[in-house]
Structure formats: structure tokens, C-alpha cells
């Protein structure tokens, strides 16, 4: 998958999100900022992102994901 595809997918599925994507081989590095993360702990934030990418991870299109999940206030 291309960085632009991952960015578009996340921004379409996570409300009001701003997404930065960098790819190093099959490893994807993400910074996702969204008010949807308000009140969620770190695990719940990651689960929200993984729910969007689950199909791509299962298919092998994405091998590994490293992410930072922030609310706008944490940005």
C-alpha cells in the first residue's frame, strides 16, 4: 500500500483526523491526531486505528504498524 492510500483510508474512517504516514519497507509509521481519541486510553486509541487497517494487515499489504495517537490538545 502507498502512504497516500493509508492516509486517505484513516482520514475517511476516523472523524476529523489528521494523519501523517511514512513507510519503511513493509513497516508503516503513523501519527494520527483526532478528537475521536478524547477520553480513550492508549490501547483503545490503537484499537480504533487497527480496526480501520485490519483488512490490510490480514492480507499482508501492511506488515507492521508503529503509531502515535494524539488528541488535538496533545498535538
Secondary structure, 3 states (H helix, E strand, C coil): CCHHHHHHHHHHHCCCCEEEEEEECCEEEEEEECHHHCCCCHHHHHHHHHHHHHHHHHHCCCCEEEEEEECHHHC
